[in-house]
Structure formats: structure tokens, C-alpha cells
Amino acid sequence: MKRALVKQHIIETASNLFYKNGYNRTGINEIIKEANIAKATLYNHFKSKEDICIAYLKYKNQGFTEDLKTFINAKTIGKQKLLGLFDFLQSFYSSKEFNGCWCINTVSEIPKSNVAIRNEIVAQKEALIEFISDLVQDNLKGYTKDESFKIAKQIFILYEGAISESHLQDNPWPIQSAKSICEQLI
């Protein structure tokens, strides 16, 4: 296989394992075995498990973000685009692979001192807030950029709480409740 394909294969294999089993419960040897590669091959592409984790976080976020944007872009302009965030979350929750938010799952397993992984997670969450802020700005009239950002952070908290609680409760009611609160907010 070409080098880029091997690296992608490692990322996809590790992503499946990390998301399903957790970061700490997935060892390097398990990734090597599942990917059907040699240890040297893994270390030719990644210096450490932490580097694989960062690649995993980026990989999950890229696919999720693309799917989210496609879903939201299909919604009617206006409040429906913002409420669509929760419709998308409902769809995500309903998928058979759903195991919560990969960022929240990962950050709960690492020490606070792991700056590299934490920074990647924070960057992903900040990008989501920016995306929501742009949705507010483009779909709700009369708000300044600062006001849109404030509303976006409130919607983000609803979104994050909904994904965490739906995972914990193994029930979609937190998503439905968060959507209802968001509707009142906007």
C-alpha cells in the first residue's frame, strides 16, 4: 500500500477502536493487530499513541463536520437551520455506531496535563461555536456579531449537554428537550 493509504488505514482502525472501547482501553498492540500491520509500520507514521489520538480526533471531527454542514445546508433558511443542529444530533444518536461525543469521551480519559490532546479538543469545540455563531448571524435578524456569538455559546451548551445526557441516559429525550429550549431561546 502507498504510505498515505497505510496511514489512513491506521487512523481509521484506531478511530474505530478508540470510539468503541475508549482511548485508555485501546492499546498500541491492539491497533497493530486490528490494522494488520507491523509495529515498525505504525511507528513510521506516528511517534506515539498521543499522535494517533490527535489524528483520530481530527478524523472523527472532519467527517462529523462535513455531515453536519450538509444536513444544515438542506434546511430552510431561518430558525430551522439552528434547530437543525438538534435534528442532526438526533440522527447521530440514532445511528448504530453512536457512543457519545468522541471529544468528551477522550477528554474524560486523559490527565489535565495532556495539553496536545486537550488543545485539539478545545479547537474542535471552538470551531463548532463559530459555526453556530455564523448560523445565528445568517439566519436570525437583528443581532450583532457579539450577540450572535453569545447566543451561539448558549446553543452550544445545550448541544453538548444533549449529546452527553442522551449517551448517559441511552435515550433521546435530552436532545428533544435541548431543541425545545433552543426554540425558546431563538
C-alpha positions as a Markdown table, in Angstrom:
| # | Residue | x | y | z |
|---|---|---|---|---|
| 1 | Met | 0.0 | 0.0 | 0.0 |
| 2 | Lys | 1.1 | 3.6 | -0.6 |
| 3 | Arg | 2.3 | 5.4 | 2.5 |
| 4 | Ala | -0.7 | 7.7 | 2.7 |
| 5 | Leu | -3.1 | 4.8 | 2.4 |
| 6 | Val | -1.4 | 2.9 | 5.2 |
| 7 | Lys | -1.5 | 6.0 | 7.4 |
| 8 | Gln | -5.2 | 6.5 | 6.7 |
| 9 | His | -5.8 | 2.8 | 7.4 |
| 10 | Ile | -4.1 | 3.1 | 10.8 |
| 11 | Ile | -6.2 | 6.2 | 11.6 |
| 12 | Glu | -9.5 | 4.6 | 10.7 |
| 13 | Thr | -8.6 | 1.4 | 12.6 |
| 14 | Ala | -7.5 | 3.4 | 15.7 |
| 15 | Ser | -10.6 | 5.6 | 15.4 |
| 16 | Asn | -13.0 | 2.7 | 15.4 |
| 17 | Leu | -11.2 | 1.2 | 18.5 |
| 18 | Phe | -10.9 | 4.5 | 20.4 |
| 19 | Tyr | -14.5 | 5.4 | 19.8 |
| 20 | Lys | -15.9 | 2.0 | 20.6 |
| 21 | Asn | -13.6 | 1.0 | 23.5 |
| 22 | Gly | -12.1 | 4.2 | 24.7 |
| 23 | Tyr | -8.6 | 5.8 | 24.5 |
| 24 | Asn | -7.2 | 4.2 | 27.6 |
| 25 | Arg | -8.6 | 0.7 | 27.0 |
| 26 | Thr | -7.2 | 0.6 | 23.5 |
| 27 | Gly | -3.5 | -0.3 | 23.3 |
| 28 | Ile | -0.9 | 0.1 | 20.6 |
| 29 | Asn | -0.7 | -3.7 | 20.1 |
| 30 | Glu | -4.5 | -3.9 | 19.6 |
| 31 | Ile | -4.3 | -1.2 | 16.9 |
| 32 | Ile | -1.4 | -3.0 | 15.2 |
| 33 | Lys | -3.3 | -6.3 | 15.3 |
| 34 | Glu | -6.6 | -4.9 | 14.0 |
| 35 | Ala | -4.8 | -2.9 | 11.3 |
| 36 | Asn | -2.8 | -6.0 | 10.4 |
| 37 | Ile | 0.5 | -4.1 | 10.2 |
| 38 | Ala | 3.9 | -4.4 | 11.8 |
| 39 | Lys | 4.8 | -2.3 | 14.9 |
| 40 | Ala | 7.5 | -0.6 | 12.8 |
| 41 | Thr | 4.9 | 0.4 | 10.2 |
| 42 | Leu | 2.8 | 2.1 | 12.9 |
| 43 | Tyr | 5.8 | 4.0 | 14.3 |
| 44 | Asn | 6.9 | 5.1 | 10.8 |
| 45 | His | 3.6 | 7.0 | 10.7 |
| 46 | Phe | 3.1 | 8.0 | 14.3 |
| 47 | Lys | 5.6 | 8.8 | 17.1 |
| 48 | Ser | 3.2 | 7.9 | 19.9 |
| 49 | Lys | -0.3 | 6.9 | 21.0 |
| 50 | Glu | -1.0 | 10.5 | 21.7 |
| 51 | Asp | -0.2 | 11.4 | 18.0 |
| 52 | Ile | -2.6 | 8.6 | 16.9 |
| 53 | Cys | -5.2 | 10.0 | 19.2 |
| 54 | Ile | -4.9 | 13.5 | 17.7 |
| 55 | Ala | -5.3 | 12.0 | 14.2 |
| 56 | Tyr | -8.3 | 10.1 | 15.5 |
| 57 | Leu | -9.9 | 13.3 | 16.9 |
| 58 | Lys | -9.3 | 15.2 | 13.6 |
| 59 | Tyr | -10.6 | 12.3 | 11.5 |
| 60 | Lys | -13.8 | 12.0 | 13.6 |
| 61 | Asn | -14.3 | 15.8 | 13.6 |
| 62 | Gln | -13.8 | 16.1 | 9.8 |
| 63 | Gly | -16.5 | 13.5 | 8.9 |
| 64 | Phe | -18.9 | 14.8 | 11.6 |
| 65 | Thr | -18.4 | 18.4 | 10.5 |
| 66 | Glu | -19.0 | 17.6 | 6.8 |
| 67 | Asp | -22.1 | 15.6 | 7.6 |
| 68 | Leu | -23.4 | 18.4 | 9.9 |
| 69 | Lys | -22.9 | 21.1 | 7.3 |
| 70 | Thr | -24.5 | 19.1 | 4.6 |
| 71 | Phe | -27.5 | 18.4 | 6.9 |
| 72 | Ile | -27.9 | 22.0 | 7.9 |
| 73 | Asn | -27.5 | 23.4 | 4.4 |
| 74 | Ala | -30.5 | 21.3 | 3.4 |
| 75 | Lys | -32.7 | 23.1 | 6.0 |
| 76 | Thr | -34.9 | 26.1 | 5.2 |
| 77 | Ile | -33.2 | 29.5 | 5.9 |
| 78 | Gly | -34.1 | 30.9 | 9.3 |
| 79 | Lys | -34.7 | 29.2 | 12.7 |
| 80 | Gln | -34.9 | 25.8 | 11.1 |
| 81 | Lys | -31.2 | 25.9 | 10.4 |
| 82 | Leu | -30.4 | 26.4 | 14.1 |
| 83 | Leu | -33.0 | 23.8 | 15.2 |
| 84 | Gly | -31.5 | 21.5 | 12.6 |
| 85 | Leu | -28.5 | 21.2 | 14.9 |
| 86 | Phe | -30.6 | 19.1 | 17.2 |
| 87 | Asp | -32.3 | 17.2 | 14.3 |
| 88 | Phe | -28.8 | 16.2 | 13.2 |
| 89 | Leu | -27.9 | 15.3 | 16.7 |
| 90 | Gln | -31.0 | 13.1 | 16.9 |
| 91 | Ser | -29.9 | 11.4 | 13.7 |
| 92 | Phe | -26.4 | 10.9 | 15.1 |
| 93 | Tyr | -27.8 | 9.5 | 18.3 |
| 94 | Ser | -30.0 | 7.1 | 16.3 |
| 95 | Ser | -27.1 | 5.6 | 14.3 |
| 96 | Lys | -26.0 | 2.2 | 15.5 |
| 97 | Glu | -22.4 | 3.4 | 16.0 |
| 98 | Phe | -23.4 | 6.1 | 18.4 |
| 99 | Asn | -21.1 | 6.1 | 21.5 |
| 100 | Gly | -21.4 | 9.7 | 22.6 |
| 101 | Cys | -19.1 | 12.6 | 21.6 |
| 102 | Trp | -15.5 | 11.4 | 20.8 |
| 103 | Cys | -14.1 | 14.6 | 22.3 |
| 104 | Ile | -15.9 | 14.3 | 25.6 |
| 105 | Asn | -15.1 | 10.6 | 25.8 |
| 106 | Thr | -11.4 | 11.3 | 25.2 |
| 107 | Val | -11.0 | 14.3 | 27.5 |
| 108 | Ser | -12.6 | 12.3 | 30.3 |
| 109 | Glu | -9.8 | 9.7 | 30.0 |
| 110 | Ile | -6.7 | 11.9 | 29.8 |
| 111 | Pro | -5.0 | 13.9 | 32.5 |
| 112 | Lys | -5.3 | 17.6 | 32.5 |
| 113 | Ser | -1.6 | 17.9 | 31.8 |
| 114 | Asn | -2.1 | 16.4 | 28.3 |
| 115 | Val | -2.0 | 19.7 | 26.6 |
| 116 | Ala | -1.7 | 18.4 | 23.0 |
| 117 | Ile | -4.9 | 16.3 | 23.1 |
| 118 | Arg | -6.8 | 18.9 | 25.1 |
| 119 | Asn | -5.8 | 21.7 | 22.7 |
| 120 | Glu | -7.2 | 19.6 | 19.8 |
| 121 | Ile | -10.5 | 19.1 | 21.6 |
| 122 | Val | -10.8 | 22.7 | 22.5 |
| 123 | Ala | -10.0 | 23.8 | 18.9 |
| 124 | Gln | -12.8 | 21.5 | 17.7 |
| 125 | Lys | -15.3 | 22.8 | 20.2 |
| 126 | Glu | -14.4 | 26.4 | 19.4 |
| 127 | Ala | -14.9 | 25.7 | 15.7 |
| 128 | Leu | -18.3 | 24.3 | 16.4 |
| 129 | Ile | -19.2 | 27.5 | 18.4 |
| 130 | Glu | -18.0 | 29.6 | 15.4 |
| 131 | Phe | -20.1 | 27.5 | 13.1 |
| 132 | Ile | -23.2 | 28.0 | 15.3 |
| 133 | Ser | -22.4 | 31.7 | 15.6 |
| 134 | Asp | -22.3 | 32.0 | 11.8 |
| 135 | Leu | -25.7 | 30.2 | 11.6 |
| 136 | Val | -27.2 | 32.7 | 14.1 |
| 137 | Gln | -25.7 | 35.7 | 12.2 |
| 138 | Asp | -27.0 | 34.4 | 8.9 |
| 139 | Asn | -30.4 | 33.1 | 10.0 |
| 140 | Leu | -31.6 | 35.4 | 12.8 |
| 141 | Lys | -32.1 | 39.1 | 12.0 |
| 142 | Gly | -31.0 | 42.0 | 14.2 |
| 143 | Tyr | -28.1 | 40.5 | 16.1 |
| 144 | Thr | -24.6 | 41.9 | 16.1 |
| 145 | Lys | -21.6 | 39.6 | 15.7 |
| 146 | Asp | -21.0 | 39.7 | 19.5 |
| 147 | Glu | -24.7 | 39.0 | 20.3 |
| 148 | Ser | -24.6 | 36.1 | 17.7 |
| 149 | Phe | -21.6 | 34.7 | 19.4 |
| 150 | Lys | -23.2 | 34.9 | 22.9 |
| 151 | Ile | -26.3 | 33.1 | 21.6 |
| 152 | Ala | -24.1 | 30.5 | 19.8 |
| 153 | Lys | -22.4 | 29.7 | 23.1 |
| 154 | Gln | -25.8 | 29.2 | 24.7 |
| 155 | Ile | -26.9 | 26.9 | 21.9 |
| 156 | Phe | -23.5 | 25.1 | 22.1 |
| 157 | Ile | -24.0 | 24.3 | 25.8 |
| 158 | Leu | -27.5 | 22.9 | 25.0 |
| 159 | Tyr | -26.0 | 20.8 | 22.2 |
| 160 | Glu | -23.2 | 19.5 | 24.3 |
| 161 | Gly | -25.5 | 18.7 | 27.3 |
| 162 | Ala | -27.9 | 16.9 | 24.9 |
| 163 | Ile | -25.2 | 14.7 | 23.4 |
| 164 | Ser | -23.7 | 13.8 | 26.8 |
| 165 | Glu | -27.0 | 13.1 | 28.5 |
| 166 | Ser | -28.5 | 11.2 | 25.6 |
| 167 | His | -25.5 | 8.9 | 25.8 |
| 168 | Leu | -25.7 | 8.6 | 29.5 |
| 169 | Gln | -29.5 | 8.1 | 29.6 |
| 170 | Asp | -29.4 | 5.9 | 26.5 |
| 171 | Asn | -32.5 | 7.9 | 25.5 |
| 172 | Pro | -33.2 | 10.7 | 23.0 |
| 173 | Trp | -35.2 | 12.9 | 25.5 |
| 174 | Pro | -32.2 | 15.2 | 26.3 |
| 175 | Ile | -31.9 | 16.0 | 22.6 |
| 176 | Gln | -35.6 | 16.8 | 22.3 |
| 177 | Ser | -35.5 | 18.9 | 25.5 |
| 178 | Ala | -32.5 | 20.8 | 24.3 |
| 179 | Lys | -34.2 | 21.5 | 21.0 |
| 180 | Ser | -37.3 | 22.8 | 22.8 |
| 181 | Ile | -35.1 | 25.1 | 24.9 |
| 182 | Cys | -33.2 | 26.3 | 21.9 |
| 183 | Glu | -36.5 | 27.1 | 20.1 |
| 184 | Gln | -37.5 | 29.3 | 23.1 |
| 185 | Leu | -34.0 | 30.9 | 23.1 |
| 186 | Ile | -34.1 | 31.9 | 19.4 |
